[in-house]
Amino acid sequence: MTDTPHTLSSARTLWELVERRARLTAGRPVFLQDDRALTFGELRARAERVAAGLYGMGVRPGTVVAWQLPTRIETALLSFALARLGAVQTPVIPFYRDREVGFALRESKAEFFAVPGTWRGFDHTGMARRLGAKGVFEAYDDLPDGDPDVLPPPPAEGTSVRWIYWTSGTTSDPKGVLHTDRSLIAGGSCLAHALHLTAADVGSMAFPYAHIAGPDYTVMLLLYGFPAVMFEQFALPDALEGYRRHGVTVAGGSTAFYSMFLAEQRRQPDTPVIPTLRLLAGGGAPKPPEVYHAVVREMGVQLTHGYGMTEVPMITMGSPDDTTENLATTEGRPPAGMEIRIVDGEVRLRGEAVCQGYLDPAQTAEAFDEEGFLRTGDLGYLTETGHLVLTGRAKDVIIRKGENISAKEIEDLLAAHPAVGDVAVVGLPDAERGELVCAVLEPAPGAARLTLADVVSYLRAEGLSVHKLPERLEVVDALPRNETLRKVLKYKLRERYSGPSVPERRSAIPER
């Protein structure tokens, strides 16, 4: 049988996928970075040499190896070398510091820890020593090297836990999420097949490779045989030169990335910000419909948004041939093999892309229902066409005087206001109401500062029910975000604003 993207997705392990792609298109590039390129054939050959070097250090199948490395070709090589060995790897976001890193090292019982040395002014090696990490070694430019002849056979099955990822901690302490090669291949396949990409495309990685999106995206490259440009440090407009130089056709990451590209486009509205770009795609955070319409209208490219989480790297994905309505208002459809069940408004999942659980067995028992469906904590519903609409988080529902209010509904409306750059709506403790509705706004560049009265008047005009109107407004220069897909950290907003309210920030919302 001739290998195709769909048949390649049946590979048992990530290493098998690498070998099969290398046999098909050994000379084609897989990673591009600055003036460097790595081909699929070189990925296989060099990763085997790195694996041999790691083997010489004492890394064996099942050895737990943590790594905290930036988005670089060398990072991908080290990760695939560990996959070749059948080690258990636990990637750590490079922006994490002592508390999060120490937690990951302790919980995973890592026997080795790869760091970049001093990176962006921070001494990672010093932190590792300070934390008492085992087997610390630097892996930035130089990687372990050895003769592949010493290696044992590659892993033959992909259903053992070989990955420990960490939840982003946007609402609580991180949890160690257990994945297999097969669950990562299944997640990446969903993304790849939905986007209808071809070998002629050029992708981009502007997010940390240590994020669950790293293997998700790399699986797509291996299935379809096209390259991605890696950005060690992503900031606009500086990164635009890399997008243009390599002719990127597919970019994105999350809603925050869409907004950043839009802001650049608005600085030169008559000239495409990336001339070769045809598609923005991503997930990881809610997408207001107005963002979709603005991208299509102002950038002249398509936007497809999806739904994923650390526990399930890709759940649904919009497709370029979806209707405008579905692309603007839904998270796309699930692939074959992903079961979605709505229970009391909550989205629950079962399928090969779902993780095996958590490092803590108690957390695993709590997360899965009696039929093996993962409780996501997300609220939503399925349309007649099978598209998923998310309406918020179970913990993001504000309960005001016994009535449930969706923060996302208010956020979507406010996101369409021309003076709003970004917005988060949270519930704050209130002795009289239980919770009150607080809108936190990040102004659009150059826009006049909105008042609470402005916000309430706008939402009334948009038809929002009276009991959902914000009772407090905060305006900030920048919303707090994590360093992966730039998700807003709502727990920080609740912590910051849960003290006594300021009288002039309260509105007189008429009671029903």
C-alpha positions as CSV (number, residue, x, y, z in Angstrom):
1,M,0.0,0.0,0.0
2,T,1.3,3.5,-0.9
3,D,1.8,5.7,2.2
4,T,-0.5,8.7,2.4
5,P,-1.1,11.1,5.2
6,H,-4.1,9.0,6.3
7,T,-2.2,5.7,6.2
8,L,0.8,7.3,8.0
9,S,-1.4,8.3,10.9
10,S,-1.7,4.6,11.7
11,A,2.0,4.5,12.8
12,R,2.3,2.8,16.1
13,T,4.9,5.1,17.5
14,L,6.3,8.6,16.8
15,W,9.6,7.1,15.8
16,E,7.9,4.8,13.3
17,L,6.3,7.9,11.8
18,V,9.7,9.6,11.5
19,E,11.1,6.5,9.8
20,R,8.2,6.2,7.3
21,R,8.3,9.9,6.4
22,A,12.1,9.8,6.0
23,R,11.8,6.9,3.5
24,L,9.2,8.9,1.5
25,T,10.8,12.4,1.4
26,A,14.3,12.3,3.0
27,G,15.5,15.4,1.3
28,R,12.6,17.7,2.0
29,P,12.9,20.1,5.0
30,V,11.0,19.6,8.1
31,F,12.3,22.5,10.3
32,L,13.5,25.9,9.2
33,Q,15.1,28.4,11.6
34,D,16.9,31.6,10.6
35,D,19.3,30.4,7.9
36,R,19.3,26.7,9.0
37,A,17.2,23.8,7.7
38,L,16.8,20.2,8.8
39,T,15.4,17.6,6.4
40,F,13.3,14.6,7.3
41,G,16.2,12.3,6.5
42,E,18.5,14.4,8.8
43,L,15.9,14.3,11.5
44,R,16.0,10.5,11.6
45,A,19.8,10.2,11.3
46,R,20.8,13.0,13.7
47,A,18.1,12.0,16.3
48,E,19.6,8.4,16.3
49,R,23.0,9.8,17.0
50,V,21.6,12.0,19.9
51,A,19.8,8.9,21.2
52,A,23.1,7.0,21.2
53,G,24.7,9.8,23.2
54,L,21.9,9.8,25.7
55,Y,22.2,6.0,25.9
56,G,25.8,6.4,26.8
57,M,24.8,8.8,29.6
58,G,22.5,6.1,31.0
59,V,19.2,6.9,29.5
60,R,17.2,3.7,28.9
61,P,13.7,2.8,27.8
62,G,11.4,4.0,30.5
63,T,13.9,6.5,32.0
64,V,12.2,9.8,32.9
65,V,13.9,12.8,31.3
66,A,12.7,16.3,31.9
67,W,13.7,19.1,29.4
68,Q,13.1,22.8,29.6
69,L,14.3,24.1,26.2
70,P,13.2,26.8,23.8
71,T,11.7,26.3,20.3
72,R,14.8,25.2,18.4
73,I,15.9,22.6,15.9
74,E,18.0,21.1,18.7
75,T,15.0,20.7,21.0
76,A,13.1,18.7,18.4
77,L,16.2,16.5,17.8
78,L,16.5,15.8,21.5
79,S,12.8,15.0,21.9
80,F,12.8,12.6,18.9
81,A,16.0,11.0,20.3
82,L,14.1,10.3,23.5
83,A,11.2,8.9,21.5
84,R,13.7,6.6,19.6
85,L,14.9,5.3,23.0
86,G,11.4,4.8,24.4
87,A,12.2,7.1,27.4
88,V,9.5,8.9,29.3
89,Q,9.9,12.6,28.6
90,T,8.4,15.5,30.5
91,P,8.7,18.8,28.6
92,V,8.6,22.0,30.8
93,I,7.8,25.4,29.4
94,P,11.0,27.5,29.3
95,F,9.5,30.5,31.0
96,Y,8.6,28.5,34.2
97,R,10.7,29.2,37.2
98,D,11.6,27.5,40.5
99,R,8.1,26.8,41.8
100,E,6.7,25.2,38.7
101,V,10.0,23.5,37.6
102,G,10.6,22.1,41.1
103,F,7.1,20.8,41.2
104,A,7.5,19.1,37.8
105,L,10.8,17.5,38.7
106,R,9.6,16.2,42.0
107,E,6.3,14.8,40.7
108,S,7.7,13.2,37.7
109,K,10.8,11.8,39.6
110,A,13.0,12.9,36.6
111,E,16.4,11.2,36.5
112,F,17.8,13.6,33.9
113,F,17.1,17.3,33.2
114,A,18.1,19.1,30.0
115,V,18.4,22.9,30.2
116,P,19.6,25.6,27.8
117,G,22.2,27.1,30.1
118,T,21.7,30.8,30.4
119,W,18.8,31.8,28.1
120,R,17.3,35.2,27.7
121,G,19.2,36.4,30.7
122,F,18.1,33.6,33.1
123,D,20.5,30.9,34.4
124,H,18.5,27.7,33.9
125,T,21.5,25.6,34.9
126,G,21.8,27.5,38.2
127,M,18.1,27.0,38.9
128,A,18.4,23.3,38.2
129,R,21.4,23.0,40.6
130,R,19.4,25.1,43.2
131,L,16.5,22.7,42.9
132,G,18.7,19.6,43.4
133,A,17.8,18.2,39.9
134,K,19.4,14.9,38.9
135,G,21.4,14.4,35.7
136,V,21.5,18.0,34.7
137,F,23.0,18.7,31.2
138,E,22.9,21.6,28.8
139,A,21.3,21.0,25.4
140,Y,21.2,24.3,23.4
141,D,23.7,24.1,20.6
142,D,25.5,21.0,21.5
143,L,23.7,17.7,22.0
144,P,24.9,14.3,23.2
145,D,26.3,12.2,20.4
146,G,27.1,8.6,19.9
147,D,27.2,5.6,17.5
148,P,23.7,4.4,16.7
149,D,25.0,0.8,16.6
150,V,24.8,0.7,20.4
151,L,21.1,1.4,20.5
152,P,18.5,-1.2,21.4
153,P,15.6,-1.7,19.0
154,P,13.1,1.2,18.9
155,P,9.8,0.8,20.8
156,A,7.4,-1.5,19.1
157,E,4.2,-0.2,20.6
158,G,2.8,3.2,21.2
159,T,0.3,2.7,24.0
160,S,2.7,2.9,27.0
161,V,2.9,6.3,28.8
162,R,6.0,8.0,27.4
163,W,5.0,11.7,27.9
164,I,4.2,13.8,31.0
165,Y,2.8,17.2,30.1
166,W,1.9,19.9,32.6
167,T,-1.4,21.8,32.5
168,S,-0.8,25.5,32.2
169,G,-1.9,26.4,35.7
170,T,-4.3,29.1,34.5
171,T,-6.7,28.2,37.3
172,S,-4.7,26.1,39.8
173,D,-1.5,24.2,40.3
174,P,-0.3,22.2,37.3
175,K,-1.2,18.6,36.9
176,G,1.0,16.0,35.3
177,V,-0.9,14.7,32.2
178,L,0.0,11.2,30.9
179,H,0.2,10.7,27.2
180,T,1.2,7.9,24.8
181,D,2.7,8.1,21.3
182,R,-0.6,7.0,19.9
183,S,-2.6,9.7,21.7
184,L,-0.3,12.4,20.4
185,I,-0.4,10.9,16.8
186,A,-4.2,10.8,17.1
187,G,-4.4,14.5,18.2
188,G,-2.0,15.7,15.5
189,S,-3.9,13.7,12.8
190,C,-7.1,15.6,13.7
191,L,-5.4,18.9,13.1
192,A,-3.6,17.8,9.9
193,H,-6.6,16.2,8.2
194,A,-9.0,19.1,9.1
195,L,-6.8,21.9,7.6
196,H,-6.5,20.3,4.1
197,L,-2.8,21.2,3.9
198,T,-0.4,19.9,1.2
199,A,3.3,19.3,0.8
200,A,3.5,22.8,-0.8
201,D,2.6,24.5,2.4
202,V,5.0,26.1,4.9
203,G,3.9,26.2,8.5
204,S,5.2,28.0,11.6
205,M,5.8,27.4,15.3
206,A,5.6,30.6,17.2
207,F,4.7,28.8,20.5
208,P,6.9,26.9,22.9
209,Y,7.9,23.5,21.5
210,A,7.5,22.2,25.1
211,H,3.7,22.9,24.9
212,I,1.4,20.0,23.9
213,A,1.1,21.8,20.6
214,G,4.7,20.9,19.8
215,P,4.1,17.2,19.0
216,D,0.6,18.1,17.7
217,Y,2.1,20.3,15.0
218,T,5.1,18.1,14.3
219,V,2.8,15.1,13.6
220,M,1.1,17.2,11.0
221,L,4.5,17.9,9.4
222,L,5.4,14.2,9.4
223,L,2.0,13.2,7.9
224,Y,2.0,15.7,5.0
225,G,5.7,16.2,4.4
226,F,6.0,20.0,4.6
227,P,8.2,22.2,6.8
228,A,7.6,24.7,9.6
229,V,9.5,27.8,10.6
230,M,10.6,27.8,14.2
231,F,10.7,31.0,16.2
232,E,12.9,30.8,19.4
233,Q,11.6,34.2,20.4
234,F,8.3,35.4,19.0
235,A,7.5,39.1,18.9
236,L,6.0,41.3,16.3
237,P,7.0,43.0,14.1
238,D,10.5,41.5,14.5
239,A,9.3,37.9,13.6
240,L,7.7,39.1,10.4
241,E,11.0,38.8,8.5
242,G,11.2,35.1,9.2
243,Y,7.6,34.6,8.0
244,R,8.3,36.5,4.8
245,R,11.8,35.0,4.1
246,H,10.5,31.4,4.3
247,G,7.1,32.1,2.5
248,V,4.9,30.9,5.4
249,T,1.5,29.9,4.2
250,V,0.0,28.8,7.5
251,A,0.4,30.7,10.8
252,G,-1.4,31.2,14.1
253,G,-1.3,29.6,17.5
254,S,-4.3,31.0,19.4
255,T,-6.7,34.0,19.5
256,A,-4.0,36.2,21.0
257,F,-1.8,35.5,17.9
258,Y,-4.6,36.3,15.5
259,S,-5.0,39.7,17.3
260,M,-1.3,40.4,17.0
261,F,-1.2,39.7,13.3
262,L,-4.3,41.9,12.9
263,A,-2.7,44.7,14.7
264,E,0.3,44.5,12.4
265,Q,-2.0,44.5,9.3
266,R,-3.8,47.6,10.5
267,R,-0.5,49.5,10.5
268,Q,-0.3,48.9,6.7
269,P,-3.8,48.1,5.6
270,D,-3.1,48.2,1.9
271,T,-0.1,45.7,2.0
272,P,-0.5,42.1,3.1
273,V,1.5,41.7,6.3
274,I,2.7,38.2,5.1
275,P,2.3,38.1,1.3
276,T,2.3,34.2,1.1
277,L,-0.1,33.7,4.0
278,R,-3.4,32.0,3.2
279,L,-4.5,30.5,6.5
280,L,-4.5,31.4,10.2
281,A,-5.2,28.4,12.4
282,G,-5.0,27.6,16.1
283,G,-6.9,26.9,19.3
284,G,-6.2,27.0,23.0
285,A,-8.5,29.9,23.9
286,P,-12.0,31.1,23.0
287,K,-12.3,33.0,19.7
288,P,-14.9,35.8,19.5
289,P,-16.8,35.8,16.2
290,E,-15.7,39.3,15.5
291,V,-12.0,38.2,15.5
292,Y,-12.8,35.7,12.7
293,H,-14.6,38.3,10.6
294,A,-11.9,40.9,11.1
295,V,-9.1,38.5,10.0
296,V,-11.0,37.5,6.8
297,R,-12.0,41.1,6.1
298,E,-8.8,42.9,6.8
299,M,-6.1,40.3,6.2
300,G,-7.7,38.5,3.3
301,V,-7.0,35.1,4.6
302,Q,-9.1,32.2,6.0
303,L,-9.2,31.5,9.7
304,T,-9.9,28.1,11.2
305,H,-10.1,27.6,14.9
306,G,-10.1,24.5,17.0
307,Y,-10.5,23.1,20.5
308,G,-7.9,21.3,22.4
309,M,-6.4,21.0,25.8
310,T,-3.3,19.5,27.4
311,E,-5.4,16.3,28.2
312,V,-6.6,16.1,24.6
313,P,-4.3,18.0,22.2
314,M,-6.9,18.3,19.5
315,I,-10.6,17.6,20.0
316,T,-12.3,19.5,17.1
317,M,-11.0,21.7,14.3
318,G,-12.6,24.0,11.8
319,S,-12.0,23.2,8.2
320,P,-11.4,25.7,5.4
321,D,-14.5,24.4,3.5
322,D,-16.8,25.0,6.5
323,T,-19.5,27.7,6.2
324,T,-18.7,31.2,7.3
325,E,-21.2,30.8,10.2
326,N,-19.6,27.6,11.4
327,L,-16.1,29.1,11.2
328,A,-17.1,32.2,13.1
329,T,-19.2,30.7,15.8
330,T,-18.1,27.1,16.4
331,E,-14.9,25.2,17.2
332,G,-15.3,22.8,14.2
333,R,-16.1,19.1,14.2
334,P,-14.4,16.2,15.8
335,P,-12.5,13.6,13.7
336,A,-13.6,10.0,13.4
337,G,-12.8,8.3,16.7
338,M,-13.4,11.2,19.0
339,E,-16.7,10.8,20.9
340,I,-18.3,13.9,22.3
341,R,-21.0,13.7,24.8
342,I,-22.8,16.6,26.4
343,V,-23.9,15.8,30.0
344,D,-25.7,18.6,31.9
345,G,-24.2,21.1,29.6
346,E,-20.6,19.8,30.1
347,V,-18.5,18.6,27.2
348,R,-17.1,15.0,27.9
349,L,-14.7,13.2,25.6
350,R,-13.6,9.6,24.8
351,G,-11.2,8.5,22.1
352,E,-7.6,7.6,21.3
353,A,-6.4,11.2,21.6
354,V,-7.6,11.4,25.2
355,C,-4.8,11.2,27.8
356,Q,-4.4,8.2,30.1
357,G,-5.0,10.3,33.1
358,Y,-2.8,12.1,35.6
359,L,0.2,11.4,37.7
360,D,-2.0,11.6,40.8
361,P,-4.5,8.6,40.7
362,A,-7.0,10.6,42.7
363,Q,-7.1,13.3,40.0
364,T,-7.6,10.6,37.3
365,A,-10.5,9.0,39.2
366,E,-12.2,12.4,39.5
367,A,-11.6,13.4,35.9
368,F,-13.2,10.4,34.2
369,D,-16.9,9.3,34.5
370,E,-18.0,5.7,34.9
371,E,-18.1,5.2,31.1
372,G,-14.5,6.4,30.6
373,F,-15.4,9.9,29.3
374,L,-13.1,12.7,30.3
375,R,-14.9,15.6,32.1
376,T,-13.5,18.7,30.5
377,G,-15.1,21.3,32.7
378,D,-16.1,23.1,29.4
379,L,-19.7,23.9,28.7
380,G,-21.2,23.7,25.2
381,Y,-23.5,21.9,22.7
382,L,-23.4,20.2,19.4
383,T,-25.2,21.6,16.4
384,E,-27.2,19.6,13.9
385,T,-24.2,19.4,11.7
386,G,-22.0,18.0,14.4
387,H,-20.1,21.3,15.1
388,L,-19.2,22.1,18.7
389,V,-20.1,25.4,20.2
390,L,-18.4,26.2,23.5
391,T,-20.3,28.5,25.8
392,G,-17.8,28.8,28.7
393,R,-16.1,27.0,31.5
394,A,-18.1,25.3,34.3
395,K,-15.9,27.3,36.7
396,D,-16.3,30.4,34.5
397,V,-20.1,30.6,35.0
398,I,-20.9,33.6,37.2
399,I,-23.8,32.9,39.6
400,R,-25.4,36.2,40.5
401,K,-28.4,36.0,42.8
402,G,-28.9,32.3,41.9
403,E,-28.9,32.9,38.1
404,N,-26.1,31.6,35.9
405,I,-24.3,34.1,33.6
406,S,-21.9,33.0,30.9
407,A,-18.7,35.1,31.0
408,K,-18.0,34.2,27.3
409,E,-21.3,35.7,26.1
410,I,-20.4,39.0,27.6
411,E,-16.8,38.8,26.3
412,D,-17.9,38.0,22.8
413,L,-20.1,41.1,22.7
414,L,-17.4,43.4,24.2
415,A,-14.8,42.1,21.8
416,A,-16.7,43.6,18.9
417,H,-16.5,47.1,20.4
418,P,-13.9,49.2,18.4
419,A,-12.3,50.6,21.6
420,V,-11.7,47.1,23.1
421,G,-8.4,45.4,22.4
422,D,-9.1,42.4,24.6
423,V,-11.5,41.6,27.4
424,A,-12.0,39.1,30.3
425,V,-15.1,38.9,32.4
426,V,-14.9,37.3,35.8
427,G,-17.2,36.8,38.8
428,L,-16.1,38.4,42.1
429,P,-17.4,37.5,45.6
430,D,-20.2,39.8,46.7
431,A,-22.0,39.4,50.0
432,E,-25.3,40.7,48.6
433,R,-25.4,38.9,45.3
434,G,-23.1,35.9,45.8
435,E,-21.1,37.1,42.8
436,L,-21.0,40.3,40.8
437,V,-20.0,40.7,37.1
438,C,-16.6,42.4,36.5
439,A,-15.4,43.3,33.1
440,V,-11.6,43.8,32.7
441,L,-10.7,45.6,29.5
442,E,-7.5,46.0,27.6
443,P,-8.0,49.1,25.3
444,A,-7.4,49.0,21.6
445,P,-4.4,51.0,20.5
446,G,-5.2,54.7,20.4
447,A,-8.8,54.2,21.6
448,A,-10.6,56.4,24.1
449,R,-10.9,55.0,27.6
450,L,-14.3,53.4,28.2
451,T,-16.2,54.0,31.4
452,L,-18.6,51.5,33.1
453,A,-21.5,53.6,31.8
454,D,-20.2,53.3,28.3
455,V,-19.9,49.5,28.6
456,V,-23.3,49.1,30.1
457,S,-24.9,51.3,27.5
458,Y,-23.2,49.3,24.7
459,L,-24.3,46.0,26.0
460,R,-27.9,47.1,26.5
461,A,-27.9,48.2,22.9
462,E,-26.6,44.8,21.9
463,G,-29.6,43.2,23.7
464,L,-27.8,41.7,26.7
465,S,-30.2,40.8,29.5
466,V,-30.2,43.3,32.4
467,H,-29.1,40.8,35.0
468,K,-26.0,40.0,33.0
469,L,-24.7,43.6,32.8
470,P,-21.3,44.2,34.4
471,E,-21.4,45.9,37.8
472,R,-17.7,46.7,37.8
473,L,-15.2,47.8,35.2
474,E,-11.4,47.6,35.4
475,V,-9.2,49.0,32.6
476,V,-5.6,47.6,32.3
477,D,-2.7,48.1,30.0
478,A,-2.4,44.4,29.5
479,L,-4.3,41.4,30.7
480,P,-2.2,38.8,32.6
481,R,-1.4,35.8,30.3
482,N,0.5,32.6,30.4
483,E,3.6,32.3,28.2
484,T,2.4,29.4,26.1
485,L,-0.6,30.2,24.0
486,R,-1.2,33.5,25.7
487,K,-4.3,32.5,27.6
488,V,-5.7,35.1,30.0
489,L,-5.1,34.1,33.6
490,K,-8.5,34.8,35.1
491,Y,-7.5,33.5,38.5
492,K,-5.0,36.4,38.7
493,L,-7.8,38.9,37.9
494,R,-10.0,37.3,40.6
495,E,-7.2,37.6,43.1
496,R,-6.4,41.2,42.1
497,Y,-10.0,42.5,42.2
498,S,-11.6,40.4,45.0
499,G,-11.0,43.0,47.6
500,P,-13.5,45.7,48.6
501,S,-15.0,47.3,45.5
502,V,-14.5,50.9,44.5
503,P,-17.9,52.7,44.7
504,E,-17.6,54.6,41.5
505,R,-16.9,51.4,39.6
506,R,-20.2,49.9,40.7
507,S,-23.3,50.4,38.5
508,A,-26.9,50.6,39.5
509,I,-28.3,47.6,37.7
510,P,-32.0,47.5,38.2
511,E,-33.3,44.4,39.9
512,R,-35.8,42.2,38.0
